[in-house]
Amino acid sequence: MAETGTKEVLKKEAETPAGIERTRSTKVYTPAVDIMERQDDIVIIADMPGVDEQSVDITLDKNVLTIYGTVEPEIPEHHRLAFAEYGVGDYQRVFTLTDEIDRDKIQASVKNGVLKLVLPKAEKAKTRKIEVKAEA
């Protein structure tokens, strides 16, 4: 009997660009993200289980915003992993920003393995209302 309303979620490994070598010998996954545009900013929500404010690194180099989170596997002392269905590894996601974003005001926070980035729009990119006047 098939279950209804279930959704299988698989973690996707991040691709390593040609010529780049990683310094950690662990799998790297691409975190799933939601991107929402509001009037004054763009919000990115990234699912990164196991990541906290100490283990996530966000860099902005020119127009490239890179999120990298490290996760250490948690196996209790005197135990060994016999079987695992959930892949544990680091997370990496790269975004290319346009001039629409005010780079100096980007904010980031993390809670319970969910990273939230707020990318404020530059003044020139914000939607503004144009006042209409009656002619005399």
C-alpha positions in Angstrom: 0.0 0.0 0.0 1.5 3.3 -1.1 1.6 6.2 1.4 0.0 9.4 0.4 1.4 12.8 1.1 5.0 11.6 1.6 7.9 13.2 -0.2 11.3 11.7 -0.5 14.0 14.2 0.0 17.5 13.5 -1.2 20.5 15.6 -0.5 22.4 16.6 -3.6 26.2 16.7 -3.6 27.7 20.0 -4.6 29.9 20.0 -7.7 33.6 20.9 -7.3 34.7 23.4 -10.0 37.6 22.1 -12.2 41.0 22.9 -10.7 39.7 23.3 -7.1 40.7 21.0 -4.4 38.9 20.8 -1.0 40.9 20.9 2.2 38.4 18.6 4.1 37.9 14.9 3.1 34.1 15.0 3.5 31.1 15.1 1.2 29.8 18.6 0.4 26.1 19.0 -0.2 24.1 21.8 -1.9 21.6 23.1 0.7 18.0 23.5 -0.4 17.0 27.2 -0.4 13.9 29.3 -0.6 14.4 32.8 -2.1 11.7 35.4 -1.5 11.6 38.9 -2.8 10.1 41.6 -0.7 9.7 45.3 -1.5 13.0 46.4 0.1 15.1 43.2 0.1 15.6 39.6 -1.0 15.6 36.9 1.7 17.4 33.5 1.3 16.5 30.7 3.6 18.9 27.7 3.5 18.4 24.4 5.2 21.8 23.4 6.7 21.2 20.8 9.5 24.1 20.7 11.9 25.4 24.1 11.1 25.5 26.9 13.7 26.9 30.5 13.8 30.4 29.2 14.5 30.5 26.7 11.6 29.1 28.7 8.8 31.2 31.0 6.6 29.7 33.6 4.2 32.0 35.5 1.9 31.3 38.1 -0.8 34.0 38.5 -3.5 33.0 40.9 -6.2 29.6 39.7 -7.3 29.9 36.1 -5.9 28.3 35.3 -2.5 29.5 31.9 -1.1 27.9 30.1 1.8 30.0 27.3 3.3 29.0 25.4 6.4 31.0 22.7 8.1 29.3 19.8 9.9 31.1 17.3 12.2 29.5 13.8 12.4 28.3 13.1 15.9 28.9 9.5 16.9 28.8 9.0 20.7 32.0 7.7 22.3 32.4 3.9 22.4 29.9 3.6 19.5 30.4 3.0 15.8 28.1 3.8 12.9 26.5 0.6 11.7 24.1 2.0 9.1 23.2 5.5 7.9 20.5 6.7 5.5 21.2 10.4 6.1 24.4 11.7 4.5 26.4 13.9 6.8 28.8 16.5 5.3 29.5 20.1 4.7 27.3 22.5 2.8 28.2 24.9 0.0 26.0 27.2 -2.2 27.2 30.0 -4.5 25.1 32.9 -5.8 26.0 35.7 -8.2 24.6 39.0 -7.1 23.6 41.9 -9.4 24.0 45.6 -8.7 20.5 45.5 -7.3 21.9 44.4 -3.9 23.4 46.8 -1.3 26.4 44.7 -0.4 27.3 46.7 2.7 24.0 45.9 4.5 23.7 42.1 4.0 22.7 40.4 7.2 22.9 36.7 8.2 21.6 34.7 11.1 21.2 31.0 11.8 18.8 29.1 14.1 18.3 25.3 14.4 20.3 24.6 11.2 18.4 27.2 9.1 20.4 30.0 7.7 18.7 33.3 6.9 20.3 35.9 4.6 18.7 39.3 4.1 20.0 41.1 1.0 18.8 44.7 1.1 18.0 46.2 -2.3 20.1 49.3 -3.3 18.2 52.5 -3.3 18.1 52.7 -7.1 16.6 49.2 -7.3 13.8 49.7 -4.8 10.2 50.1 -6.1 9.0 53.5 -5.4 5.6 55.2 -5.9 5.4 58.1 -8.2 3.2 60.9 -7.1 0.6 61.9 -9.7 -0.5 65.6 -9.6 -3.5 67.2 -11.3 -2.6 69.8 -13.9 -4.2 73.2 -13.4 
